[in-house]
């Protein structure tokens, strides 16, 4: 379907305009379509938060309708911490966080709805409780809000960058410095839409700190702290230094890393998160141990 933004739409968010113009579709569904490049504004893909100027031609290609609510599924979950406001889950590699294009079952949200029932509704019917995300192949600790109030308080901590997020990763090559930071802006690759890039002048501010934990022949083991939470941030920043994450073929890792076997994932693990519990106000630290397949790779290289 084709829409034209009237002059009165100037300054209005793209997702808000679409919700007003085609109200038969939920905002969650419209946002999904924007994220999966099914909405073009003057021929370009833009973020849901893009502010219209008025006069744009907007083309919408509706995707197959998916359930408007996340369905409960009996899927095992490992809970690292919980209180009245928040749940910390140990997400396994290979599990998608919430429903999206091509992924409507078997998600972390499906498992959470079955286990806990009512969660925060701030994120919409398809993303109950979800305050932040991890890539499908990334394992580790992820926070889930139980109530709307907890969701808003956690979201504020993320937006003001008071949440501390640490990762463990193995990258190709010998990282020159023992510690450093990458602050290249990140934007979507205009040619390969599944990738992000640091090679364009435009982009969102991103900040990644790294510390070398160990050095091996042809590999470096790193602790990472991220100051921002951009899509694929660690993966694209390390690749920009010439040190792609082991197993991450999307960002240039060899298809078969020598002496390293990773089936269906790359070596990136959300190890630790520090935050203030909305329930108690106490500063909490939740850790997720390195999964056995990744720990085995590190131990083998130490021999």
C-alpha positions in Angstrom: 0.0 0.0 0.0 1.1 3.5 -0.8 0.7 6.5 1.6 1.6 10.2 1.3 2.5 12.0 4.5 0.5 15.3 4.6 2.1 18.6 5.7 0.4 18.0 9.1 2.7 15.0 9.6 5.8 17.2 9.9 7.7 16.2 13.1 5.7 13.0 13.6 7.4 9.7 14.2 7.2 7.2 11.3 5.6 4.5 13.4 3.1 6.9 14.9 2.1 8.1 11.5 1.6 4.6 10.2 -0.5 3.6 13.3 -2.8 6.6 12.6 -3.0 6.0 8.9 -3.5 2.2 8.9 -5.1 1.5 12.4 -6.1 -2.0 11.4 -2.6 -3.1 12.2 -1.1 -3.0 15.7 1.9 -0.7 16.4 4.0 -3.8 17.2 3.2 -5.3 13.8 4.0 -2.0 12.1 7.3 -1.7 14.0 8.2 -5.2 12.9 7.6 -4.3 9.3 9.8 -1.2 9.6 12.6 -3.2 11.2 12.4 -5.9 8.5 12.6 -3.3 5.6 9.0 -3.7 4.6 8.4 0.1 4.9 10.1 2.4 2.5 10.1 6.2 2.8 10.9 7.8 -0.5 12.6 4.5 -1.4 14.7 4.3 1.8 14.5 2.2 4.9 14.4 4.3 8.1 14.0 3.8 11.9 10.6 3.7 13.5 11.6 6.9 15.4 12.4 8.8 12.2 10.7 12.2 12.2 8.7 13.0 9.0 9.0 16.3 7.3 5.7 16.0 5.3 5.3 15.1 1.7 7.1 11.8 1.8 5.9 8.8 -0.3 5.6 5.8 2.1 5.3 2.3 0.6 4.2 -0.5 3.0 4.4 -4.2 2.1 2.3 -6.0 4.7 3.9 -9.3 5.8 2.0 -12.4 6.7 0.0 -11.8 9.8 1.5 -13.3 13.0 -0.1 -13.8 16.3 -0.7 -10.4 18.0 0.2 -11.9 21.4 3.1 -14.0 22.4 1.9 -17.6 22.9 3.0 -19.6 26.0 5.3 -22.5 25.2 6.7 -25.0 27.7 10.4 -24.4 27.0 13.1 -24.9 29.7 14.5 -21.7 31.2 17.5 -21.1 33.5 16.8 -18.3 36.0 19.8 -16.6 37.4 18.0 -14.2 39.7 14.5 -13.0 40.4 12.6 -10.6 42.7 9.2 -8.9 42.6 10.4 -6.5 39.8 12.9 -8.3 37.6 14.0 -11.7 36.3 17.5 -12.4 35.0 17.5 -15.2 32.5 20.5 -17.2 31.2 19.6 -17.1 27.4 21.1 -20.0 25.4 22.7 -19.5 22.1 20.3 -20.2 19.2 17.2 -18.8 20.9 15.6 -15.7 19.5 14.5 -13.2 22.2 11.1 -12.4 20.8 8.9 -13.0 17.7 9.9 -11.3 14.5 10.2 -12.0 10.8 10.5 -15.8 10.4 10.5 -16.5 14.2 7.2 -16.9 15.9 7.7 -19.9 18.1 10.4 -21.2 20.3 11.4 -17.7 21.5 12.6 -16.6 24.9 9.3 -14.6 25.3 7.2 -17.8 24.6 9.1 -19.5 27.4 8.8 -16.6 29.8 5.0 -16.3 29.2 4.6 -20.0 30.0 6.8 -19.8 33.1 5.7 -16.5 34.6 2.4 -15.5 33.0 2.0 -11.8 33.5 5.0 -9.6 32.5 5.4 -5.9 31.7 3.3 -4.8 28.8 5.3 -1.6 28.0 7.1 -3.4 25.1 3.8 -4.5 23.4 2.0 -7.8 23.1 4.8 -9.5 21.2 7.5 -8.4 23.6 6.2 -8.7 27.2 8.9 -8.0 29.7 11.6 -7.3 27.2 13.8 -4.3 28.2 16.9 -5.2 26.1 18.0 -7.9 23.7 20.8 -10.3 22.8 21.5 -11.6 19.3 20.2 -15.1 18.5 23.7 -16.6 18.6 24.8 -14.7 21.7 24.3 -16.5 25.1 24.2 -15.1 28.5 22.3 -12.9 31.1 19.3 -10.9 30.0 16.9 -8.9 32.2 13.2 -9.1 32.0 10.7 -6.7 33.7 7.8 -8.2 35.6 5.8 -5.0 35.9 5.3 -1.8 33.8 6.8 0.3 36.6 9.9 -2.0 36.7 10.2 -1.8 32.9 10.2 2.0 33.0 12.8 2.1 35.8 15.1 -0.4 34.0 14.7 1.3 30.7 15.7 4.6 32.3 18.9 2.9 33.7 19.7 1.6 30.2 19.1 5.0 28.5 21.2 6.9 31.1 23.9 4.2 30.8 24.0 3.3 34.5 23.6 -0.4 33.7 27.0 -2.0 33.3 27.1 -4.8 30.7 30.1 -7.1 30.3 30.8 -9.7 27.7 33.4 -12.4 27.0 34.6 -13.0 23.4 37.3 -14.7 21.5 38.5 -12.8 18.4 40.8 -13.6 15.5 44.3 -12.2 15.5 46.5 -10.6 18.1 44.9 -7.4 19.5 47.7 -4.9 19.7 46.8 -3.1 22.9 46.1 -4.8 26.3 43.1 -2.5 26.7 41.4 0.2 24.6 38.1 1.5 23.3 36.2 1.8 20.0 33.9 4.7 19.5 33.1 4.5 15.8 29.4 5.4 15.0 27.3 2.4 13.8 24.6 2.3 11.1 23.0 -0.3 8.9 24.9 -1.4 5.9 23.1 0.1 2.8 24.1 -2.8 0.6 23.9 -5.8 3.0 20.9 -5.1 5.1 21.6 -7.9 7.6 24.9 -6.2 8.6 25.8 -3.0 10.5 28.8 -0.9 9.5 31.2 1.7 10.8 32.3 2.8 7.4 29.7 5.6 6.8 29.9 9.1 8.2 26.3 8.8 9.5 25.5 6.5 12.3 24.5 6.3 16.0 27.1 6.9 18.7 28.6 3.7 20.0 31.2 3.0 22.7 33.0 -0.3 23.4 35.7 -0.9 25.9 37.9 -4.0 25.7 40.5 -5.7 28.0 42.8 -8.6 27.0 42.3 -11.6 29.3 44.6 -14.0 27.5 46.5 -14.3 24.3 46.8 -17.5 22.1 48.3 -18.3 18.8 46.1 -16.5 16.2 43.4 -15.5 18.8 42.8 -13.0 21.6 40.4 -13.6 24.5 38.7 -10.4 25.6 36.5 -8.9 28.3 34.2 -6.3 26.8 32.2 -3.6 28.4 29.7 -1.6 26.3 28.7 1.9 27.0 25.9 1.8 24.5 23.6 -0.9 23.2 23.6 -0.7 19.4 22.7 -3.6 17.1 25.7 -6.0 16.6 27.8 -3.4 18.5 30.6 -5.7 19.7 30.7 -7.7 16.5 31.0 -4.7 14.2 33.4 -2.8 16.4 35.8 -5.7 16.7 35.6 -6.4 13.0 36.4 -2.8 12.3 39.7 -3.3 14.2 40.4 -6.3 12.0 39.6 -8.8 14.7 36.2 -10.4 14.0 34.6 -12.6 16.6 35.4 -16.2 16.2 32.6 -18.0 14.3 31.0 -14.7 13.2 31.0 -15.2 9.4 28.7 -12.2 8.8 31.5 -9.9 9.9 34.4 -11.6 8.2 35.4 -14.6 10.4 36.8 -17.6 8.5 34.2 -20.3 7.9 36.3 -22.8 9.7 38.5 -21.2 12.4 41.7 -23.4 12.8 41.5 -25.6 15.9 38.2 -24.1 17.0 34.8 -25.8 16.5 31.7 -23.7 17.0 28.5 -25.3 15.7 25.8 -22.8 14.8 27.1 -19.9 16.9 29.9 -17.4 17.4 32.0 -16.8 20.5 30.2 -14.0 22.3 28.7 -14.4 25.7 26.9 -11.8 27.9 28.8 -12.6 31.1 27.7 -10.1 33.7 25.3 -7.2 34.3 25.1 -4.7 37.1 21.9 -2.7 37.7 19.7 -1.3 40.5 16.7 -3.5 41.3 13.4 -1.5 40.9 12.0 -3.6 43.7 14.7 -2.9 46.4 16.9 -0.2 44.9 19.9 -2.3 45.7 22.7 -2.5 43.2 22.9 -6.1 41.9 25.4 -8.0 39.9 24.2 -11.1 38.0 26.7 -13.4 36.3 26.2 -16.1 33.7 29.1 -18.6 33.6 30.8 -19.2 30.2 28.9 -22.0 28.5 30.8 -25.3 28.4 31.4 -25.4 24.7 33.1 -21.9 24.9 34.9 -22.7 28.1 36.3 -25.9 26.5 37.7 -23.9 23.7 39.6 -21.6 26.1 40.9 -24.4 28.2 42.1 -26.3 25.1 44.1 -23.3 23.9 45.8 -23.0 27.3 47.2 -26.5 27.1 
